[in-house]
Amino acid sequence: MSAPWLKFFPSDWRADPSLRMCSIAARGLWIEMLCVMHEATPRGTLRVNGKTVSDRQLAILAGCQDVAGLLEELEEAGVFSREADGTIFSRRMMRDVEKAEQDKANGRKGGNPTLRAGVNPQLNGEDKAQKPETRSQIQTSLRSDQIEKETRERAEFSDWFCSWPSAASDDDDDAFKAWQELTDADRSEAKARSAAYVEAAKGGGRTAICSAAKYLRKHMWKRVRDKPPTPPPKSGASPEQSREQYIAAELARSERSFKR
């Protein structure tokens, strides 16, 4: 039986570099496909009544004509994968299904996968039991705070990651983990000096800029030297004067001095 709701994280959707490279029409088709895959069997695959959905059938389901072109755009960007028979599936949705099944199996063992079935020893038996509703409220509050913190961090990271050169962009999950390992002060400095690092790397003749994860973990921004101040123009010819103008001005000055 399928769940009546679908997990959807707006920050992950907007931060996915593969999906952001696709047109708004292709992204609209992908969300329609996710809805179909959520209700499919097995969940996460593009099937209806156990049968693979063809391009023509998908056009009817999504109310879209240029399905083939949009599917090609999504596939080239690596948004989805295919099974051996060509059936489209969502990697993220398949991982969520596997995790849910594993959590269900662990639940039968008391929530601990290392315990044998039916064995759940009571620890600290002399302690006073807490009220179930109080424990639940504390756990819910902690989870909410953690989710809110990670959502803020993800949004801040996404704004910065989008400015990183696409040729050096790596797995955004790996880069986000590196981002979480930094202090607030390091994050601010890394953001402020990333443009200077990219400019210095290009000016140094490097063929490739390092990945965002390496830039964060190795504190690469601290290796960027500030540019020295521009020296004042030398006395003599003005930057706006040509060589001929400068010579003519010097001759005129010499004639005035001679007449005196």
GROMACS elastic network, one bead per residue, 0.5 to 0.9 nm:
[ bonds ]
;  ai    aj funct       b0    kb
    1    39     6  0.86744   500
    2     5     6  0.85381   500
    2    38     6  0.73430   500
    2    39     6  0.58783   500
    2    40     6  0.80804   500
    2    41     6  0.86983   500
    2    43     6  0.79004   500
    3     6     6  0.72164   500
    3    38     6  0.81715   500
    3    39     6  0.80527   500
    4    39     6  0.89611   500
    5    38     6  0.87968   500
    6    34     6  0.89122   500
    6    35     6  0.78666   500
    6    38     6  0.70244   500
    7    93     6  0.87658   500
    8    12     6  0.82699   500
    8    13     6  0.79222   500
    9    12     6  0.53965   500
    9    13     6  0.63211   500
    9    14     6  0.88353   500
   10    13     6  0.50081   500
   10    14     6  0.61631   500
   10    15     6  0.84494   500
   11    14     6  0.52923   500
   11    15     6  0.59592   500
   11    16     6  0.85955   500
   11   151     6  0.69201   500
   11   154     6  0.64823   500
   11   155     6  0.61132   500
   11   158     6  0.78669   500
   12    15     6  0.50318   500
   12    16     6  0.60241   500
   12   154     6  0.78902   500
   12   155     6  0.88578   500
   12   158     6  0.88128   500
   13    16     6  0.56268   500
   13    19     6  0.76321   500
   13    20     6  0.84851   500
   14    17     6  0.80103   500
   14    19     6  0.79527   500
   14    20     6  0.69626   500
   14   155     6  0.88679   500
   14   158     6  0.77760   500
   15    18     6  0.89108   500
   15    19     6  0.83286   500
   15    20     6  0.75383   500
   15   154     6  0.81389   500
   15   155     6  0.80423   500
   15   157     6  0.86198   500
   15   158     6  0.53697   500
   15   159     6  0.83149   500
   15   161     6  0.81917   500
   15   162     6  0.78222   500
   15   172     6  0.78671   500
   16    19     6  0.54584   500
   16    20     6  0.62204   500
   16    21     6  0.89080   500
   16   158     6  0.87844   500
   16   172     6  0.73843   500
   17    20     6  0.50385   500
   17    21     6  0.63820   500
   17    77     6  0.89812   500
   17   162     6  0.77566   500
   17   166     6  0.86993   500
   17   169     6  0.85728   500
   17   171     6  0.89094   500
   17   172     6  0.76995   500
   18    21     6  0.55391   500
   18    22     6  0.72153   500
   18    74     6  0.84144   500
   18    77     6  0.53389   500
   18    78     6  0.63999   500
   18    79     6  0.61268   500
   19    22     6  0.54310   500
   19    23     6  0.84580   500
   19    26     6  0.87339   500
   19    27     6  0.69735   500
   19    74     6  0.75741   500
   19    77     6  0.70357   500
   19    78     6  0.82465   500
   19    79     6  0.62053   500
   20    23     6  0.76436   500
   20    24     6  0.87001   500
   20    27     6  0.83013   500
   21    77     6  0.71325   500
   22    25     6  0.80810   500
   22    26     6  0.60409   500
   22    27     6  0.65481   500
   22    70     6  0.88214   500
   22    73     6  0.66934   500
   22    74     6  0.66354   500
   22    77     6  0.71703   500
   23    26     6  0.52378   500
   23    27     6  0.63467   500
   23    28     6  0.86568   500
   23    70     6  0.85051   500
   23    73     6  0.82717   500
   24    27     6  0.50442   500
   24    28     6  0.60982   500
   24    29     6  0.86857   500
   25    28     6  0.50526   500
   25    29     6  0.63383   500
   25    30     6  0.87164   500
   25    70     6  0.73302   500
   26    29     6  0.51198   500
   26    30     6  0.62538   500
   26    31     6  0.89173   500
   26    67     6  0.86922   500
   26    69     6  0.87597   500
   26    70     6  0.51107   500
   26    71     6  0.72646   500
   26    73     6  0.70320   500
   26    74     6  0.65452   500
   27    31     6  0.64501   500
   27    32     6  0.87927   500
   27    70     6  0.87273   500
   27    74     6  0.80550   500
   28    31     6  0.54252   500
   28    32     6  0.65549   500
   28    33     6  0.88357   500
   29    32     6  0.51298   500
   29    33     6  0.62509   500
   29    34     6  0.87455   500
   29    62     6  0.67608   500
   29    64     6  0.80047   500
   29    67     6  0.80223   500
   29    70     6  0.75221   500
   29    71     6  0.82658   500
   30    34     6  0.61875   500
   30    35     6  0.87600   500
   30    71     6  0.85529   500
   30    74     6  0.79397   500
   30    79     6  0.86255   500
   31    35     6  0.64277   500
   31    36     6  0.88610   500
   32    35     6  0.52683   500
   32    36     6  0.65728   500
   32    37     6  0.88142   500
   32    61     6  0.81716   500
   32    62     6  0.61455   500
   33    36     6  0.51255   500
   33    37     6  0.61206   500
   33    38     6  0.85496   500
   33    46     6  0.70194   500
   33    58     6  0.81099   500
   33    61     6  0.88173   500
   33    62     6  0.78203   500
   34    37     6  0.50107   500
   34    38     6  0.60103   500
   34    39     6  0.88533   500
   34    44     6  0.76235   500
   34    45     6  0.88245   500
   34    46     6  0.81682   500
   34    89     6  0.89508   500
   34    90     6  0.75678   500
   34    93     6  0.85430   500
   35    38     6  0.51742   500
   35    39     6  0.68238   500
   35    40     6  0.89184   500
   36    39     6  0.55451   500
   36    40     6  0.63208   500
   36    44     6  0.85306   500
   36    45     6  0.83629   500
   36    46     6  0.65491   500
   36    47     6  0.75304   500
   36    48     6  0.77264   500
   36    61     6  0.86151   500
   37    41     6  0.80202   500
   37    42     6  0.83436   500
   37    43     6  0.58268   500
   37    45     6  0.50889   500
   37    47     6  0.67240   500
   37    48     6  0.84219   500
   37    89     6  0.74805   500
   37    90     6  0.78095   500
   37    93     6  0.84522   500
   38    41     6  0.84829   500
   38    42     6  0.88741   500
   38    43     6  0.54724   500
   38    44     6  0.57599   500
   38    45     6  0.79212   500
   38    46     6  0.86875   500
   38    93     6  0.78652   500
   39    42     6  0.84764   500
   39    43     6  0.62907   500
   39    44     6  0.81087   500
   39    47     6  0.87264   500
   39    48     6  0.82932   500
   40    44     6  0.67520   500
   40    45     6  0.63508   500
   40    46     6  0.67628   500
   40    47     6  0.55398   500
   40    48     6  0.59633   500
   40    49     6  0.72835   500
   40    50     6  0.72270   500
   41    44     6  0.77926   500
   41    45     6  0.71960   500
   41    46     6  0.87733   500
   41    47     6  0.69031   500
   41    48     6  0.76408   500
   41    49     6  0.73155   500
   41    50     6  0.59378   500
   42    45     6  0.62170   500
   42    46     6  0.89545   500
   42    47     6  0.80565   500
   42    50     6  0.77456   500
   42    94     6  0.89378   500
   43    46     6  0.83492   500
   43    47     6  0.86497   500
   43    89     6  0.88133   500
   43    93     6  0.75220   500
   43    94     6  0.70845   500
   43    97     6  0.72772   500
   44    47     6  0.87213   500
   44    88     6  0.86743   500
   44    89     6  0.55123   500
   44    90     6  0.54057   500
   44    91     6  0.75895   500
   44    92     6  0.82052   500
   44    93     6  0.51564   500
   44    94     6  0.52871   500
   44    95     6  0.89209   500
   44    97     6  0.78933   500
   45    52     6  0.82893   500
   45    82     6  0.89087   500
   45    83     6  0.88900   500
   45    87     6  0.69033   500
   45    88     6  0.59337   500
   45    90     6  0.65912   500
   45    93     6  0.86602   500
   45    94     6  0.80669   500
   46    51     6  0.84113   500
   46    52     6  0.61949   500
   46    53     6  0.60651   500
   46    87     6  0.63780   500
   46    88     6  0.53950   500
   46    89     6  0.58801   500
   46    90     6  0.84093   500
   47    50     6  0.54854   500
   47    51     6  0.50695   500
   47    53     6  0.53187   500
   47    87     6  0.76981   500
   47    88     6  0.84068   500
   48    51     6  0.53796   500
   48    52     6  0.66218   500
   48    53     6  0.64684   500
   49    52     6  0.85606   500
   52    85     6  0.88965   500
   52    86     6  0.83702   500
   52    87     6  0.58624   500
   52    88     6  0.81937   500
   53    56     6  0.81421   500
   53    57     6  0.59634   500
   53    58     6  0.62472   500
   53    87     6  0.77008   500
   53    88     6  0.86389   500
   54    57     6  0.51619   500
   54    58     6  0.60873   500
   54    59     6  0.85892   500
   54    87     6  0.89489   500
   55    58     6  0.50343   500
   55    59     6  0.61666   500
   55    60     6  0.87854   500
   55    67     6  0.64866   500
   55    68     6  0.65315   500
   55    71     6  0.86844   500
   56    59     6  0.51289   500
   56    60     6  0.65622   500
   56    61     6  0.88699   500
   56    65     6  0.87144   500
   56    67     6  0.78971   500
   56    68     6  0.87951   500
   57    60     6  0.51231   500
   57    61     6  0.62541   500
   57    62     6  0.86471   500
   58    62     6  0.59563   500
   58    63     6  0.80790   500
   58    64     6  0.81247   500
   58    67     6  0.73568   500
   59    62     6  0.53044   500
   59    63     6  0.55589   500
   59    65     6  0.57859   500
   59    66     6  0.76637   500
   59    67     6  0.58157   500
   59    68     6  0.87905   500
   60    63     6  0.50916   500
   60    64     6  0.68411   500
   60    65     6  0.82125   500
   61    64     6  0.80180   500
   62    65     6  0.87472   500
   62    67     6  0.87680   500
   64    67     6  0.62893   500
   65    68     6  0.84194   500
   66    69     6  0.56730   500
   66    70     6  0.64589   500
   66    71     6  0.87601   500
   67    70     6  0.51785   500
   67    71     6  0.59646   500
   67    72     6  0.84962   500
   68    71     6  0.51873   500
   68    72     6  0.61904   500
   68    73     6  0.87014   500
   69    72     6  0.51394   500
   69    73     6  0.63075   500
   69    74     6  0.88237   500
   70    74     6  0.62832   500
   70    75     6  0.86138   500
   71    74     6  0.51069   500
   71    75     6  0.60533   500
   71    76     6  0.85152   500
   72    75     6  0.51213   500
   72    76     6  0.60478   500
   72    77     6  0.85840   500
   73    76     6  0.53236   500
   73    77     6  0.63886   500
   73    78     6  0.88621   500
   74    77     6  0.52137   500
   74    78     6  0.63963   500
   74    79     6  0.54661   500
   74    80     6  0.70843   500
   75    79     6  0.58772   500
   75    80     6  0.60987   500
   75    81     6  0.74173   500
   76    79     6  0.77771   500
   77    80     6  0.84319   500
   78    81     6  0.71722   500
   79    90     6  0.80654   500
   79    91     6  0.88040   500
   80    88     6  0.67695   500
   80    89     6  0.61571   500
   80    90     6  0.54744   500
   80    91     6  0.67747   500
   81    86     6  0.88646   500
   81    87     6  0.83306   500
   81    88     6  0.58014   500
   81    89     6  0.56071   500
   81    90     6  0.66023   500
   81    91     6  0.69625   500
   82    85     6  0.76769   500
   82    86     6  0.52122   500
   82    87     6  0.52251   500
   82    89     6  0.58788   500
   82    90     6  0.86514   500
   83    86     6  0.51579   500
   83    87     6  0.51609   500
   83    88     6  0.65008   500
   83    89     6  0.72679   500
   84    87     6  0.73576   500
   89    93     6  0.81397   500
   89    94     6  0.76999   500
   90    93     6  0.53156   500
   90    94     6  0.62151   500
   90    95     6  0.87183   500
   91    94     6  0.52026   500
   91    95     6  0.62654   500
   91    96     6  0.87287   500
   92    95     6  0.52026   500
   92    96     6  0.63049   500
   92    97     6  0.87795   500
   93    96     6  0.50561   500
   93    97     6  0.62804   500
   93    98     6  0.87540   500
   94    97     6  0.51017   500
   94    98     6  0.63015   500
   94    99     6  0.86737   500
   95    98     6  0.51285   500
   95    99     6  0.61522   500
   95   100     6  0.85924   500
   96    99     6  0.51199   500
   96   100     6  0.61244   500
   96   101     6  0.86635   500
   97   100     6  0.51325   500
   97   101     6  0.62750   500
   97   102     6  0.86727   500
   98   101     6  0.51747   500
   98   102     6  0.62118   500
   98   103     6  0.86355   500
   99   102     6  0.50244   500
   99   103     6  0.60619   500
   99   104     6  0.85201   500
  100   103     6  0.50821   500
  100   104     6  0.61420   500
  100   105     6  0.86774   500
  101   104     6  0.50688   500
  101   105     6  0.63016   500
  101   106     6  0.86922   500
  102   105     6  0.50823   500
  102   106     6  0.61752   500
  102   107     6  0.85476   500
  103   106     6  0.50102   500
  103   107     6  0.60588   500
  103   108     6  0.88765   500
  103   111     6  0.76360   500
  103   113     6  0.88647   500
  104   107     6  0.50364   500
  104   108     6  0.67597   500
  104   111     6  0.85314   500
  105   108     6  0.54707   500
  105   109     6  0.71836   500
  105   111     6  0.83409   500
  105   113     6  0.79368   500
  106   109     6  0.52485   500
  106   110     6  0.66960   500
  106   112     6  0.58152   500
  106   114     6  0.86724   500
  106   115     6  0.89022   500
  107   110     6  0.50985   500
  107   112     6  0.72471   500
  107   113     6  0.81044   500
  108   111     6  0.68514   500
  108   112     6  0.87203   500
  108   113     6  0.88743   500
  108   117     6  0.68135   500
  108   118     6  0.78818   500
  109   112     6  0.58908   500
  109   113     6  0.63752   500
  109   114     6  0.82238   500
  109   115     6  0.61329   500
  109   116     6  0.64303   500
  109   118     6  0.63115   500
  109   119     6  0.70127   500
  109   120     6  0.73362   500
  110   113     6  0.80331   500
  110   115     6  0.78348   500
  110   117     6  0.80899   500
  110   118     6  0.78806   500
  110   119     6  0.77493   500
  110   120     6  0.61294   500
  111   115     6  0.86669   500
  112   115     6  0.58116   500
  112   116     6  0.88848   500
  112   120     6  0.86294   500
  113   116     6  0.78748   500
  115   118     6  0.82636   500
  115   119     6  0.63176   500
  115   120     6  0.72435   500
  116   119     6  0.55829   500
  116   120     6  0.82801   500
  117   120     6  0.82860   500
  122   125     6  0.61828   500
  123   126     6  0.86136   500
  123   127     6  0.89157   500
  124   127     6  0.56263   500
  124   128     6  0.89335   500
  125   128     6  0.80194   500
  125   129     6  0.88364   500
  126   129     6  0.88757   500
  129   132     6  0.84626   500
  130   133     6  0.84733   500
  130   134     6  0.70523   500
  130   135     6  0.68096   500
  131   134     6  0.53150   500
  131   135     6  0.65027   500
  131   136     6  0.87908   500
  132   135     6  0.52509   500
  132   136     6  0.62014   500
  132   137     6  0.86514   500
  133   136     6  0.50735   500
  133   137     6  0.61262   500
  133   138     6  0.87056   500
  134   137     6  0.51307   500
  134   138     6  0.62852   500
  134   139     6  0.86863   500
  135   138     6  0.52540   500
  135   139     6  0.62255   500
  135   140     6  0.85693   500
  136   139     6  0.51970   500
  136   140     6  0.60305   500
  136   141     6  0.85258   500
  137   140     6  0.51165   500
  137   141     6  0.61017   500
  137   142     6  0.86426   500
  138   141     6  0.51280   500
  138   142     6  0.62069   500
  138   143     6  0.86491   500
  139   142     6  0.51405   500
  139   143     6  0.61699   500
  139   144     6  0.85741   500
  140   143     6  0.51616   500
  140   144     6  0.61119   500
  140   145     6  0.86533   500
  141   144     6  0.51044   500
  141   145     6  0.62063   500
  141   146     6  0.86215   500
  142   145     6  0.51910   500
  142   146     6  0.61781   500
  142   147     6  0.86240   500
  143   146     6  0.50827   500
  143   147     6  0.60829   500
  143   148     6  0.85086   500
  144   147     6  0.51458   500
  144   148     6  0.60531   500
  144   149     6  0.85500   500
  145   148     6  0.51121   500
  145   149     6  0.61098   500
  145   150     6  0.86114   500
  146   149     6  0.51490   500
  146   150     6  0.61581   500
  146   151     6  0.85078   500
  147   150     6  0.51782   500
  147   151     6  0.60121   500
  147   152     6  0.86535   500
  148   151     6  0.50922   500
  148   152     6  0.63090   500
  148   153     6  0.86874   500
  149   152     6  0.52543   500
  149   153     6  0.62412   500
  149   154     6  0.85790   500
  150   154     6  0.59164   500
  150   155     6  0.85184   500
  150   180     6  0.88511   500
  151   154     6  0.50510   500
  151   155     6  0.61627   500
  151   156     6  0.86390   500
  152   155     6  0.52182   500
  152   156     6  0.62317   500
  152   157     6  0.85242   500
  153   156     6  0.51937   500
  153   157     6  0.59992   500
  153   158     6  0.84982   500
  153   176     6  0.86603   500
  153   179     6  0.84122   500
  153   180     6  0.74957   500
  154   157     6  0.50301   500
  154   158     6  0.59640   500
  154   159     6  0.86952   500
  154   176     6  0.73473   500
  155   158     6  0.51177   500
  155   159     6  0.64070   500
  155   160     6  0.89020   500
  156   159     6  0.54519   500
  156   160     6  0.66925   500
  156   161     6  0.87864   500
  157   160     6  0.52804   500
  157   161     6  0.59243   500
  157   162     6  0.85953   500
  157   175     6  0.89063   500
  157   176     6  0.68307   500
  157   179     6  0.71380   500
  158   162     6  0.60754   500
  158   163     6  0.89025   500
  158   172     6  0.88340   500
  158   176     6  0.86025   500
  159   162     6  0.57086   500
  159   163     6  0.73043   500
  160   163     6  0.56087   500
  160   164     6  0.71033   500
  160   191     6  0.66873   500
  161   164     6  0.52959   500
  161   165     6  0.87323   500
  161   169     6  0.81861   500
  161   172     6  0.80083   500
  161   175     6  0.84743   500
  161   176     6  0.88811   500
  161   212     6  0.76230   500
  162   165     6  0.80596   500
  162   166     6  0.83047   500
  163   166     6  0.83244   500
  163   195     6  0.87277   500
  164   167     6  0.86521   500
  164   168     6  0.73512   500
  164   169     6  0.66611   500
  164   194     6  0.81357   500
  164   195     6  0.85294   500
  164   198     6  0.85813   500
  164   211     6  0.87901   500
  164   212     6  0.71296   500
  165   168     6  0.55213   500
  165   169     6  0.63184   500
  165   198     6  0.82904   500
  165   209     6  0.80388   500
  165   211     6  0.89172   500
  165   212     6  0.88871   500
  166   170     6  0.85237   500
  167   170     6  0.85953   500
  167   208     6  0.78569   500
  167   209     6  0.79067   500
  167   211     6  0.86884   500
  168   208     6  0.71452   500
  168   209     6  0.57960   500
  168   210     6  0.59832   500
  168   212     6  0.69978   500
  169   172     6  0.75903   500
  169   175     6  0.88363   500
  169   210     6  0.85054   500
  169   211     6  0.56588   500
  169   212     6  0.61398   500
  169   213     6  0.85961   500
  170   173     6  0.86088   500
  170   174     6  0.76011   500
  170   175     6  0.71882   500
  170   211     6  0.58533   500
  170   212     6  0.66778   500
  170   213     6  0.72920   500
  171   174     6  0.54760   500
  171   175     6  0.65020   500
  171   176     6  0.87243   500
  171   212     6  0.89259   500
  171   213     6  0.83787   500
  172   176     6  0.59109   500
  172   177     6  0.85689   500
  172   212     6  0.84408   500
  172   213     6  0.82599   500
  173   176     6  0.50151   500
  173   177     6  0.62659   500
  173   178     6  0.87386   500
  174   177     6  0.52112   500
  174   178     6  0.64680   500
  174   179     6  0.87199   500
  174   212     6  0.89012   500
  174   213     6  0.63341   500
  175   178     6  0.50991   500
  175   179     6  0.62023   500
  175   180     6  0.88008   500
  175   211     6  0.83147   500
  175   212     6  0.59083   500
  175   214     6  0.79630   500
  175   216     6  0.76654   500
  175   217     6  0.88206   500
  176   180     6  0.62560   500
  176   181     6  0.87599   500
  176   213     6  0.76288   500
  177   180     6  0.51335   500
  177   181     6  0.64902   500
  177   213     6  0.81516   500
  178   181     6  0.52002   500
  178   182     6  0.69273   500
  178   212     6  0.87666   500
  178   213     6  0.58366   500
  178   214     6  0.81977   500
  178   216     6  0.60832   500
  178   217     6  0.58687   500
  179   182     6  0.55882   500
  179   183     6  0.86414   500
  179   187     6  0.72531   500
  179   213     6  0.77739   500
  179   216     6  0.65521   500
  179   217     6  0.80545   500
  180   183     6  0.78307   500
  180   187     6  0.89647   500
  181   216     6  0.88794   500
  181   217     6  0.81163   500
  182   185     6  0.79968   500
  182   186     6  0.58695   500
  182   187     6  0.61561   500
  182   216     6  0.78138   500
  182   217     6  0.81333   500
  183   186     6  0.51931   500
  183   187     6  0.62328   500
  183   188     6  0.87443   500
  184   187     6  0.51114   500
  184   188     6  0.63120   500
  184   189     6  0.87475   500
  185   188     6  0.52579   500
  185   189     6  0.63164   500
  185   190     6  0.85766   500
  186   189     6  0.50906   500
  186   190     6  0.58848   500
  186   191     6  0.84779   500
  186   216     6  0.88887   500
  186   219     6  0.83932   500
  187   190     6  0.50381   500
  187   191     6  0.61110   500
  187   192     6  0.85274   500
  187   216     6  0.84740   500
  188   191     6  0.52600   500
  188   192     6  0.61396   500
  188   193     6  0.86860   500
  189   192     6  0.50629   500
  189   193     6  0.60666   500
  189   194     6  0.83339   500
  189   221     6  0.77293   500
  189   222     6  0.87300   500
  190   193     6  0.54507   500
  190   194     6  0.58292   500
  190   215     6  0.84487   500
  190   216     6  0.72056   500
  190   219     6  0.76710   500
  190   220     6  0.83357   500
  190   221     6  0.59685   500
  190   222     6  0.83887   500
  191   194     6  0.54521   500
  191   195     6  0.80323   500
  191   221     6  0.88850   500
  192   195     6  0.72942   500
  192   196     6  0.82520   500
  192   221     6  0.89887   500
  193   196     6  0.51833   500
  193   197     6  0.62665   500
  193   198     6  0.88433   500
  193   221     6  0.59355   500
  193   222     6  0.84287   500
  193   224     6  0.80293   500
  194   197     6  0.50275   500
  194   198     6  0.63040   500
  194   199     6  0.86550   500
  194   215     6  0.86279   500
  194   220     6  0.87936   500
  194   221     6  0.64008   500
  195   198     6  0.52155   500
  195   199     6  0.62071   500
  195   200     6  0.85896   500
  196   199     6  0.51045   500
  196   200     6  0.60481   500
  196   201     6  0.85198   500
  196   221     6  0.80766   500
  196   224     6  0.71037   500
  196   225     6  0.87950   500
  196   226     6  0.84363   500
  197   200     6  0.50968   500
  197   201     6  0.60495   500
  197   202     6  0.86187   500
  197   220     6  0.76818   500
  197   221     6  0.60327   500
  197   222     6  0.89792   500
  197   223     6  0.81950   500
  197   224     6  0.58729   500
  197   225     6  0.88659   500
  198   201     6  0.50774   500
  198   202     6  0.62322   500
  198   203     6  0.85348   500
  198   209     6  0.70757   500
  199   202     6  0.52466   500
  199   203     6  0.60629   500
  199   204     6  0.85686   500
  200   204     6  0.60314   500
  200   205     6  0.88348   500
  200   224     6  0.71206   500
  200   225     6  0.85222   500
  201   204     6  0.51748   500
  201   205     6  0.68016   500
  201   206     6  0.58160   500
  201   207     6  0.86675   500
  201   208     6  0.81951   500
  201   209     6  0.65221   500
  202   205     6  0.54409   500
  202   206     6  0.57277   500
  202   207     6  0.76927   500
  202   208     6  0.82634   500
  202   209     6  0.77747   500
  203   206     6  0.75401   500
  205   208     6  0.89373   500
  206   209     6  0.69119   500
  209   212     6  0.89418   500
  210   213     6  0.83009   500
  210   214     6  0.64088   500
  210   215     6  0.64999   500
  211   214     6  0.53430   500
  211   215     6  0.62387   500
  211   216     6  0.88010   500
  212   216     6  0.63034   500
  212   217     6  0.86855   500
  213   216     6  0.52905   500
  213   217     6  0.61168   500
  213   218     6  0.84183   500
  214   217     6  0.51171   500
  214   218     6  0.56541   500
  214   219     6  0.78967   500
  214   220     6  0.76835   500
  215   218     6  0.56549   500
  215   219     6  0.58455   500
  215   221     6  0.70926   500
  216   219     6  0.52116   500
  216   220     6  0.67214   500
  216   221     6  0.80786   500
  217   220     6  0.78582   500
  218   221     6  0.85370   500
  219   222     6  0.59022   500
  219   223     6  0.77632   500
  220   223     6  0.55127   500
  220   224     6  0.74035   500
  221   224     6  0.55780   500
  221   225     6  0.89806   500
  222   225     6  0.79160   500
  225   228     6  0.88379   500
  227   230     6  0.85765   500
  228   231     6  0.86181   500
  230   233     6  0.89479   500
  231   234     6  0.86047   500
  233   236     6  0.88013   500
  233   238     6  0.78604   500
  233   239     6  0.76855   500
  234   237     6  0.78498   500
  234   238     6  0.82557   500
  235   238     6  0.76826   500
  236   246     6  0.82678   500
  237   240     6  0.81507   500
  237   241     6  0.62791   500
  237   242     6  0.80534   500
  237   243     6  0.79241   500
  237   245     6  0.87439   500
  237   246     6  0.58378   500
  238   241     6  0.51998   500
  238   242     6  0.82917   500
  238   246     6  0.80521   500
  239   242     6  0.79365   500
  241   244     6  0.80505   500
  241   245     6  0.58979   500
  241   246     6  0.62352   500
  242   245     6  0.52299   500
  242   246     6  0.62820   500
  242   247     6  0.88275   500
  243   246     6  0.51647   500
  243   247     6  0.63411   500
  243   248     6  0.87259   500
  244   247     6  0.52298   500
  244   248     6  0.62102   500
  244   249     6  0.86451   500
  245   248     6  0.51548   500
  245   249     6  0.61749   500
  245   250     6  0.86942   500
  246   249     6  0.51762   500
  246   250     6  0.63063   500
  246   251     6  0.87857   500
  247   250     6  0.51437   500
  247   251     6  0.62570   500
  247   252     6  0.87274   500
  248   251     6  0.51709   500
  248   252     6  0.62951   500
  248   253     6  0.86875   500
  249   252     6  0.52014   500
  249   253     6  0.62406   500
  249   254     6  0.87410   500
  250   253     6  0.50707   500
  250   254     6  0.62463   500
  250   255     6  0.87929   500
  251   254     6  0.50931   500
  251   255     6  0.63186   500
  251   256     6  0.87762   500
  252   255     6  0.52161   500
  252   256     6  0.63748   500
  252   257     6  0.87576   500
  253   256     6  0.52736   500
  253   257     6  0.63550   500
  253   258     6  0.88134   500
  254   257     6  0.51218   500
  254   258     6  0.62201   500
  254   259     6  0.87997   500
  255   258     6  0.50808   500
  255   259     6  0.62902   500
  255   260     6  0.88105   500
  256   259     6  0.53294   500
  256   260     6  0.65665   500
  257   260     6  0.53808   500
